[in-house]
Amino acid sequence: MDVSFGTVWEAVATRLPHAVAISEPGRDVTYAEFDDRASRLAAALEAAGVGPGDTVACYLYNGAPYLETVFAAFKIGAIPVNANYRYTEEELSSLLDDADAAALVFSGELAANVSHAAAHVSSLRLLVQVGTSPGWPAGPTARDLDDLLASTGPRPHRPRPGSDQLFMYTGGTTGRPKGVIWRQADLLHSLTVPIFRPLGLAGLPRSLEEAVDVAVKAHEDRRAPAVMPVVPLMHGTGLFNTLGALLVGGRAITVRPGRLVPHHVWETAVAQRAGTIIVAGNAVCQPLVDELIRAENAGSPHDLSSLRAVLSSGTALSDRLKQALHERADLTITDAIASSEGGPFAFAVTRSVEDLPARFFPTPATKVITQDERILEPGSDETGMLAYSGPMPLGYYNDRAKTATTFRTVDGVRHAIPGDLAQLEADGSIRFLGRGSGVINTGGEKVHPQEVESVLLTHPDVTDCVVLGAPDDVWGEQVAAIIATSSPRSLVESDLQDWVRRSLAGYKVPRTIVLVDRLARTPTGKLEMAWARATVSADKQ
């Protein structure tokens, strides 16, 4: 089936025009409305000179406009690009410049950061604002989305091939985000198990007509998925699974943008009869479980009767929280080890408390490979790297060297090897050891230590520093910094945090800061990491 996601969605909208595609607070968007709004935005993009192979950035909170923008890009063969809404103005401009962004669709609340990009990113041809903001009302510089759609006719349906692309920017293992290039055909294949298999298909539909028939039947049988991404759509876990649900006539449910509000999440899930919620480890799930317990203690428990599945990826979900969910609902919890570069590498699937403790088992396409490219067998005491040979990206945008490092051919087979360390137990299960590069995974967000260190070292009172991940029960890891200073009495932790926050997203700001006279380094200048970890650990006790 050599078609793009957009071509499938157009065909589904033709057959299921009145079915609800997106439920967001205060309104439902039918497939016909979804298609019409995306068609009008696609026409506006074309009128601005955006065409096949050009990139369209989504600097948006969760909601219908995010999916409409992706759909519009798909319609014209343009490439959707995720832009983290937590980015500062300089981080946003850097990403847009790296992606050669031709258009940017952004939430009005984020307009202040877009001003910098508008002045510094020369490739931008069209700015579209969703909602107004006091700092930058929609005007001649940025077109208001609803006004733009009202003044633009819909673009007729024209089929697009599966070779069309999508970029997923990831923090990766270098300080600068990298655009992972997915062909839509490969992404479609990667969704076979989570999207099509539950509907009775052993593999992908063989034609567009069969795919649409699957969607229509799923809708008629009330088996089409109702998916609620609690995680941002700017992350692969939320976006890819939501795109997949729309392929089969399902419904995407979103909550109010902004900070996680647990009682609102559960109230929305109950009201919308969500079947699947998508989270990212303990950082998202702990507040949700806390709310379930609070509501029970208050005598008004949330009705979880519609909930059938919880999907987590990005960072591990603890057995303690899995148990709490299993005790309150008849559901399947799927915990995935995956990355923007490929996978899933392994799943830990539990259907009840009896399945705990959960264990990760590799997918058939996953191997554990040593640095010298030996494939490890179960029971080996050696540590290797997770390697995936299933559907995977073409590589990184404009970075051949990094592409060659991550996407390697082993025994004649191309693998994605992002650098996740693991051991293979005797029973075939995976013991996941984390990212070998030192990348900090805090609640699913990736932070490269060198990026934070570089900012800290610009502070006039900082003479040396190291940034590392400190274990955290909720976030998986938190950003910690050990700082050598010439002015220990005058330097205040909050001042250093504010210094970093001026340049970097909030999740990159160190939560723990330890001030010392000097860092422990070897005669060659290499940091003694054992000392650093012990120093941070002692400070947190």
C-alpha positions as CSV (number, residue, x, y, z in Angstrom):
1,M,0.0,0.0,0.0
2,D,2.1,2.9,-1.3
3,V,0.1,5.8,0.0
4,S,0.7,8.6,2.5
5,F,-1.2,8.9,5.8
6,G,-3.0,11.9,4.3
7,T,-4.3,9.9,1.4
8,V,-5.8,7.3,3.8
9,W,-7.3,10.1,5.9
10,E,-8.9,11.7,2.9
11,A,-10.5,8.4,1.9
12,V,-11.7,7.7,5.4
13,A,-13.2,11.2,5.6
14,T,-15.1,10.5,2.4
15,R,-16.6,7.3,3.8
16,L,-17.1,8.4,7.4
17,P,-17.8,12.2,7.0
18,H,-19.9,12.4,10.2
19,A,-17.7,10.3,12.5
20,V,-15.8,12.3,15.1
21,A,-12.1,12.5,14.4
22,I,-11.0,14.8,17.2
23,S,-12.5,15.6,20.5
24,E,-11.0,18.6,22.3
25,P,-12.4,20.6,25.2
26,G,-15.6,22.3,24.1
27,R,-15.9,20.8,20.6
28,D,-15.9,17.8,18.4
29,V,-14.3,17.8,14.9
30,T,-15.8,15.4,12.4
31,Y,-13.7,13.7,9.7
32,A,-15.4,15.9,7.1
33,E,-14.5,19.0,9.1
34,F,-11.0,17.7,9.7
35,D,-10.5,17.1,6.0
36,D,-11.9,20.5,5.0
37,R,-9.9,22.6,7.4
38,A,-6.7,20.7,6.5
39,S,-7.5,21.1,2.8
40,R,-7.9,24.9,3.2
41,L,-4.6,25.1,5.2
42,A,-2.9,23.0,2.5
43,A,-4.1,25.5,-0.2
44,A,-2.8,28.4,1.9
45,L,0.6,26.7,2.3
46,E,0.8,26.2,-1.5
47,A,-0.2,29.8,-2.1
48,A,2.7,30.8,0.1
49,G,5.1,28.7,-2.0
50,V,5.3,25.7,0.2
51,G,5.4,22.4,-1.7
52,P,6.6,18.8,-1.8
53,G,9.7,18.3,0.4
54,D,9.4,21.7,2.2
55,T,9.1,21.6,6.0
56,V,6.1,22.8,8.0
57,A,6.9,23.2,11.7
58,C,4.3,22.6,14.5
59,Y,5.0,24.8,17.5
60,L,1.7,23.9,19.1
61,Y,0.0,22.6,22.2
62,N,-2.1,19.5,21.8
63,G,-5.4,20.0,20.0
64,A,-7.1,19.9,16.6
65,P,-4.8,22.5,15.0
66,Y,-1.8,20.3,15.6
67,L,-3.3,17.4,13.7
68,E,-4.8,19.7,11.0
69,T,-1.4,21.1,10.3
70,V,0.1,17.6,10.0
71,F,-2.8,16.6,7.7
72,A,-2.3,19.8,5.6
73,A,1.4,19.1,5.1
74,F,0.7,15.5,4.1
75,K,-1.8,16.7,1.5
76,I,0.9,18.6,-0.4
77,G,3.8,16.3,0.2
78,A,5.4,18.7,2.7
79,I,7.1,17.4,5.8
80,P,5.7,18.0,9.2
81,V,8.3,19.0,11.9
82,N,7.7,18.9,15.6
83,A,8.9,21.9,17.6
84,N,9.0,21.5,21.4
85,Y,6.7,24.1,22.9
86,R,9.0,24.3,25.9
87,Y,11.8,25.8,23.8
88,T,13.0,29.3,24.4
89,E,13.1,31.7,21.4
90,E,16.7,30.9,20.6
91,E,16.2,27.1,20.8
92,L,13.1,27.4,18.5
93,S,15.0,29.5,16.0
94,S,17.9,27.1,16.0
95,L,15.6,24.1,15.3
96,L,13.7,26.0,12.6
97,D,16.9,27.0,10.9
98,D,18.2,23.4,11.1
99,A,15.0,22.1,9.5
100,D,15.0,24.8,6.8
101,A,11.4,25.5,7.9
102,A,9.2,27.0,5.2
103,A,6.2,27.5,7.4
104,L,5.4,27.7,11.1
105,V,2.0,27.1,12.7
106,F,2.1,28.1,16.4
107,S,-0.1,28.6,19.4
108,G,-0.9,32.2,20.2
109,E,0.4,31.8,23.8
110,L,3.9,31.1,22.3
111,A,3.9,34.1,20.0
112,A,6.6,36.0,21.9
113,N,9.2,33.3,21.1
114,V,8.1,33.3,17.5
115,S,9.1,36.9,17.1
116,H,12.8,35.9,17.3
117,A,12.3,33.2,14.6
118,A,10.5,35.6,12.3
119,A,13.5,37.9,12.4
120,H,16.2,35.3,12.2
121,V,15.0,32.3,10.2
122,S,15.3,33.3,6.5
123,S,13.6,30.2,5.1
124,L,10.2,31.0,6.7
125,R,7.6,31.9,4.1
126,L,4.4,31.7,6.2
127,L,3.5,32.2,9.8
128,V,0.1,31.0,11.1
129,Q,-1.1,31.8,14.6
130,V,-3.7,29.7,16.4
131,G,-5.5,32.2,18.7
132,T,-4.3,35.6,19.6
133,S,-2.0,36.7,22.4
134,P,-1.5,40.1,24.1
135,G,2.1,40.1,23.1
136,W,1.6,39.6,19.4
137,P,-2.0,39.8,18.0
138,A,-2.5,38.2,14.6
139,G,-1.8,40.7,11.9
140,P,0.2,41.1,8.7
141,T,3.2,39.2,10.0
142,A,1.3,36.1,11.2
143,R,-2.0,35.1,9.7
144,D,-4.7,34.0,12.1
145,L,-5.6,30.3,11.4
146,D,-9.4,30.7,11.3
147,D,-9.2,33.8,9.2
148,L,-6.8,32.1,6.8
149,L,-9.1,29.1,6.4
150,A,-12.2,31.3,6.0
151,S,-10.5,33.2,3.1
152,T,-9.0,30.1,1.4
153,G,-10.8,27.5,-0.7
154,P,-10.2,23.8,0.0
155,R,-7.5,22.0,-2.1
156,P,-8.9,19.1,-4.0
157,H,-7.8,15.6,-3.0
158,R,-4.7,14.4,-4.8
159,P,-3.1,11.1,-3.8
160,R,0.4,11.2,-2.3
161,P,2.9,8.2,-2.1
162,G,4.3,6.5,1.0
163,S,7.7,7.9,0.2
164,D,6.6,11.3,1.6
165,Q,8.3,12.1,4.8
166,L,7.8,13.3,8.4
167,F,10.6,14.7,10.7
168,M,10.7,13.8,14.3
169,Y,13.2,16.1,16.1
170,T,14.9,14.5,19.1
171,G,17.3,15.8,21.7
172,G,19.3,12.7,20.9
173,T,22.9,12.3,22.1
174,T,24.3,15.6,21.0
175,G,23.4,19.0,22.4
176,R,21.7,20.1,19.2
177,P,18.4,18.5,18.3
178,K,18.5,16.2,15.3
179,G,15.7,15.7,12.8
180,V,15.0,12.0,12.3
181,I,13.7,11.4,8.8
182,W,10.8,8.9,8.6
183,R,9.3,7.8,5.3
184,Q,5.5,7.5,5.9
185,A,5.6,4.0,4.4
186,D,8.1,2.9,7.1
187,L,6.1,4.6,9.8
188,L,3.0,2.9,8.6
189,H,4.7,-0.5,8.8
190,S,5.8,0.2,12.4
191,L,2.1,0.7,13.4
192,T,1.0,-2.8,12.2
193,V,1.1,-4.4,15.6
194,P,-0.5,-1.6,17.8
195,I,-3.0,-0.3,15.3
196,F,-4.1,-3.0,12.8
197,R,-3.6,-6.2,14.8
198,P,-6.2,-5.4,17.4
199,L,-8.7,-5.2,14.5
200,G,-7.9,-8.7,13.3
201,L,-5.3,-8.0,10.6
202,A,-2.1,-10.0,10.6
203,G,-0.3,-7.3,8.5
204,L,-0.9,-4.1,6.7
205,P,-3.9,-3.6,4.4
206,R,-2.9,-4.5,0.9
207,S,-4.6,-1.5,-0.8
208,L,-6.1,1.9,0.0
209,E,-9.6,0.4,-0.5
210,E,-8.9,-2.4,2.0
211,A,-7.6,0.2,4.5
212,V,-10.7,2.3,4.3
213,D,-12.9,-0.8,4.6
214,V,-11.1,-1.7,7.8
215,A,-11.7,1.8,9.1
216,V,-15.4,1.7,8.2
217,K,-16.0,-1.7,9.8
218,A,-14.1,-0.7,12.9
219,H,-16.3,2.3,13.3
220,E,-19.5,0.4,12.6
221,D,-18.5,-2.3,15.1
222,R,-17.5,0.3,17.7
223,R,-14.0,-1.0,17.7
224,A,-12.3,2.1,16.4
225,P,-9.8,3.3,19.0
226,A,-10.6,6.3,21.2
227,V,-7.0,7.5,22.0
228,M,-6.2,10.2,24.5
229,P,-2.5,11.4,24.4
230,V,-1.8,12.9,27.8
231,V,1.8,13.4,26.5
232,P,2.5,16.2,24.0
233,L,1.9,15.4,20.3
234,M,5.3,17.0,19.7
235,H,6.7,13.6,21.0
236,G,6.8,10.5,18.9
237,T,4.8,8.3,21.4
238,G,1.9,10.7,21.4
239,L,1.9,11.6,17.7
240,F,2.6,8.3,16.1
241,N,-0.1,6.4,18.0
242,T,-2.6,9.2,17.4
243,L,-1.8,9.2,13.7
244,G,-2.4,5.5,13.6
245,A,-5.8,5.7,15.4
246,L,-7.0,8.1,12.7
247,L,-6.0,5.6,10.0
248,V,-8.7,3.2,11.2
249,G,-11.5,5.6,11.8
250,G,-10.6,6.2,15.4
251,R,-10.8,9.4,17.5
252,A,-8.1,11.6,19.1
253,I,-9.1,13.1,22.4
254,T,-7.1,16.0,23.8
255,V,-7.2,17.9,27.1
256,R,-6.7,21.6,27.9
257,P,-3.3,22.8,26.9
258,G,-0.7,23.8,29.4
259,R,0.4,22.0,32.6
260,L,-0.9,18.6,33.5
261,V,-4.1,18.8,35.5
262,P,-4.9,15.3,36.7
263,H,-8.5,15.7,37.7
264,H,-9.2,17.4,34.3
265,V,-7.5,14.4,32.5
266,W,-9.7,11.9,34.2
267,E,-12.8,13.9,33.9
268,T,-12.1,14.2,30.1
269,A,-11.3,10.5,29.8
270,V,-14.6,9.6,31.6
271,A,-16.7,12.1,29.6
272,Q,-15.2,11.1,26.2
273,R,-15.1,7.3,27.0
274,A,-11.4,7.1,26.2
275,G,-10.3,3.6,25.5
276,T,-6.5,4.2,25.5
277,I,-4.5,6.8,27.3
278,I,-0.9,7.5,26.4
279,V,1.6,8.5,29.1
280,A,5.3,8.8,29.5
281,G,6.5,6.9,32.6
282,N,6.2,8.0,36.2
283,A,6.4,11.7,35.6
284,V,3.0,11.7,33.9
285,C,1.4,8.6,35.6
286,Q,2.2,9.4,39.2
287,P,0.0,12.5,39.3
288,L,-2.8,10.6,37.6
289,V,-2.7,7.8,40.1
290,D,-2.5,10.3,43.0
291,E,-5.8,11.8,41.6
292,L,-7.5,8.4,41.4
293,I,-6.6,7.8,45.1
294,R,-7.7,11.3,46.1
295,A,-11.1,10.9,44.3
296,E,-11.6,7.5,46.0
297,N,-10.9,9.0,49.4
298,A,-13.3,11.8,48.7
299,G,-16.0,9.3,47.9
300,S,-16.3,10.2,44.2
301,P,-14.1,7.8,42.3
302,H,-13.5,8.3,38.6
303,D,-15.4,5.8,36.3
304,L,-12.7,3.9,34.4
305,S,-15.1,1.4,32.8
306,S,-14.2,2.6,29.3
307,L,-10.5,2.3,29.7
308,R,-8.9,-0.7,28.1
309,A,-5.3,0.2,27.7
310,V,-2.5,2.4,29.0
311,L,0.5,2.9,26.8
312,S,3.8,4.3,28.2
313,S,7.0,5.1,26.4
314,G,9.9,7.5,26.8
315,T,10.9,6.4,30.3
316,A,10.0,3.3,32.3
317,L,6.8,3.1,34.3
318,S,7.2,1.6,37.7
319,D,5.5,-1.6,38.9
320,R,4.0,0.3,41.8
321,L,2.0,2.5,39.5
322,K,1.1,-0.3,37.2
323,Q,-0.3,-2.2,40.2
324,A,-2.4,0.9,41.2
325,L,-3.9,1.0,37.7
326,H,-4.6,-2.7,37.5
327,E,-6.3,-2.6,40.9
328,R,-8.7,0.1,39.6
329,A,-9.5,-1.0,36.0
330,D,-9.6,-4.0,33.7
331,L,-6.9,-2.9,31.3
332,T,-3.6,-3.8,29.6
333,I,-0.5,-1.7,30.3
334,T,2.1,-1.7,27.5
335,D,5.4,-0.2,28.6
336,A,7.7,0.3,25.6
337,I,11.4,0.9,25.1
338,A,11.5,3.0,22.0
339,S,13.1,6.0,20.4
340,S,12.5,8.5,17.6
341,E,15.2,6.6,15.7
342,G,13.4,3.3,15.6
343,G,11.8,0.5,17.6
344,P,10.0,-0.4,19.7
345,F,12.9,-2.4,20.9
346,A,11.0,-4.2,23.7
347,F,7.7,-4.3,25.5
348,A,6.7,-5.0,29.1
349,V,3.0,-6.0,28.9
350,T,0.8,-6.6,31.9
351,R,-2.9,-7.5,32.0
352,S,-3.3,-7.8,35.8
353,V,-1.5,-7.6,39.1
354,E,-0.6,-11.2,38.6
355,D,1.7,-10.2,35.7
356,L,3.9,-8.1,38.1
357,P,6.8,-7.6,38.3
358,A,6.8,-6.6,34.7
359,R,9.7,-7.6,32.4
360,F,10.7,-6.3,29.0
361,F,11.0,-8.7,26.2
362,P,12.5,-7.8,22.9
363,T,10.5,-7.6,19.6
364,P,11.5,-10.1,16.9
365,A,13.5,-7.3,15.1
366,T,15.6,-6.4,18.2
367,K,19.1,-7.6,19.0
368,V,21.6,-6.7,21.7
369,I,24.9,-5.9,19.9
370,T,28.3,-5.3,21.4
371,Q,30.7,-2.4,20.3
372,D,32.5,-4.9,18.0
373,E,29.2,-5.8,16.5
374,R,28.7,-9.3,18.0
375,I,25.1,-10.3,18.6
376,L,24.7,-11.4,22.3
377,E,22.8,-14.5,23.3
378,P,20.4,-14.8,26.2
379,G,22.3,-15.3,29.5
380,S,25.4,-13.4,28.5
381,D,26.9,-11.3,31.2
382,E,28.1,-8.7,28.7
383,T,26.5,-5.4,28.1
384,G,25.5,-4.4,24.6
385,M,23.4,-1.9,22.7
386,L,19.8,-2.3,21.6
387,A,19.7,-2.7,17.9
388,Y,16.5,-2.7,15.8
389,S,16.2,-4.0,12.2
390,G,12.5,-3.4,11.6
391,P,11.0,-0.4,9.8
392,M,13.2,2.6,10.6
393,P,14.1,6.1,9.5
394,L,16.3,7.0,6.6
395,G,18.6,8.9,9.0
396,Y,19.2,12.4,10.4
397,Y,18.5,15.5,8.4
398,N,21.7,17.1,7.1
399,D,23.9,14.9,9.3
400,R,25.6,12.1,7.4
401,A,28.2,11.4,10.1
402,K,25.6,11.0,12.8
403,T,23.4,8.9,10.5
404,A,26.3,6.6,9.8
405,T,26.9,6.2,13.6
406,T,23.3,5.4,14.5
407,F,22.1,3.5,11.5
408,R,24.6,0.7,10.9
409,T,24.7,-2.5,8.8
410,V,25.5,-5.6,10.9
411,D,25.7,-9.0,9.2
412,G,24.3,-7.5,6.1
413,V,21.2,-6.0,7.8
414,R,20.6,-2.3,8.6
415,H,19.9,-1.6,12.2
416,A,19.0,1.5,14.3
417,I,21.4,1.7,17.2
418,P,20.7,4.9,19.1
419,G,23.0,3.9,22.0
420,D,20.7,2.4,24.6
421,L,22.6,-0.1,26.8
422,A,21.1,-3.4,27.8
423,Q,21.8,-7.0,28.9
424,L,20.0,-10.0,27.7
425,E,18.8,-12.3,30.6
426,A,18.7,-16.1,30.4
427,D,15.0,-16.1,29.9
428,G,15.3,-13.7,26.9
429,S,14.1,-10.6,28.8
430,I,15.9,-7.3,28.5
431,R,17.6,-5.5,31.3
432,F,17.6,-1.9,30.2
433,L,20.6,0.1,31.5
434,G,19.9,3.5,30.0
435,R,21.5,5.7,27.3
436,G,25.3,5.1,27.2
437,S,26.0,8.6,25.9
438,G,25.2,10.2,29.3
439,V,22.0,11.8,28.0
440,I,19.6,12.6,30.9
441,N,16.1,11.3,30.5
442,T,13.9,13.4,32.7
443,G,10.2,12.5,32.3
444,G,10.8,11.5,28.7
445,E,12.6,14.7,27.8
446,K,16.2,14.3,26.7
447,V,18.8,16.6,28.1
448,H,22.4,16.6,26.9
449,P,24.7,17.6,29.8
450,Q,27.2,19.5,27.6
451,E,24.4,21.9,26.5
452,V,23.6,22.8,30.2
453,E,27.3,22.9,31.1
454,S,28.0,25.4,28.3
455,V,25.4,27.8,29.6
456,L,26.5,27.5,33.3
457,L,30.1,28.2,32.3
458,T,29.1,31.6,30.9
459,H,28.2,32.7,34.4
460,P,30.9,35.0,35.6
461,D,31.2,33.3,39.0
462,V,31.4,29.7,37.6
463,T,34.9,28.3,37.1
464,D,34.1,24.7,36.3
465,C,31.0,22.4,36.3
466,V,29.6,19.1,35.5
467,V,26.0,18.2,34.7
468,L,24.6,14.7,35.2
469,G,21.4,12.8,35.8
470,A,20.4,12.1,39.4
471,P,17.9,9.1,40.0
472,D,14.4,10.3,40.7
473,D,11.4,8.1,41.5
474,V,8.9,10.3,39.5
475,W,10.9,11.7,36.6
476,G,13.3,8.8,36.2
477,E,16.2,11.2,36.3
478,Q,16.6,14.9,37.3
479,V,19.2,17.3,36.0
480,A,21.9,17.9,38.6
481,A,24.9,20.1,38.5
482,I,28.1,20.3,40.5
483,I,29.6,23.8,40.2
484,A,33.0,25.1,41.2
485,T,32.9,28.8,41.9
486,S,35.2,31.6,42.9
487,S,32.5,33.2,45.0
488,P,30.8,30.4,47.0
489,R,29.3,32.8,49.6
490,S,27.6,35.1,47.1
491,L,26.4,32.5,44.6
492,V,22.8,31.4,45.1
493,E,21.3,28.3,43.7
494,S,18.2,30.0,42.4
495,D,20.3,32.6,40.6
496,L,22.1,29.9,38.7
497,Q,18.8,28.2,37.8
498,D,17.5,31.5,36.5
499,W,20.7,31.9,34.5
500,V,20.1,28.6,32.7
501,R,16.4,29.3,32.3
502,R,17.2,32.4,30.2
503,S,18.8,30.3,27.5
504,L,17.3,26.8,27.8
505,A,13.9,25.1,28.2
506,G,12.7,24.7,31.8
507,Y,13.2,20.9,31.9
508,K,16.9,21.5,31.3
509,V,17.4,23.6,34.4
510,P,19.3,21.8,37.2
511,R,17.0,20.8,40.0
512,T,19.9,20.0,42.2
513,I,23.0,22.2,42.4
514,V,26.0,21.4,44.6
515,L,28.6,24.2,45.1
516,V,32.2,23.1,45.6
517,D,35.7,24.6,45.6
518,R,36.8,22.4,42.7
519,L,35.8,19.4,40.7
520,A,37.7,16.1,41.2
521,R,39.5,15.5,37.9
522,T,42.3,13.2,36.9
523,P,45.7,14.6,35.9
524,T,44.6,14.5,32.3
525,G,41.6,16.6,33.1
526,K,39.0,13.8,32.9
527,L,36.2,14.2,35.5
528,E,36.0,11.4,38.1
529,M,32.3,10.4,37.5
530,A,32.2,8.1,40.6
531,W,33.0,11.1,42.7
532,A,30.4,13.3,40.9
533,R,27.6,10.8,41.4
534,A,28.5,10.3,45.0
535,T,28.6,14.0,45.6
536,V,25.1,14.5,44.1
537,S,23.8,11.5,46.0
538,A,25.1,12.8,49.3
539,D,23.6,16.2,48.7
540,K,20.1,14.7,48.0
541,Q,20.1,12.7,51.3
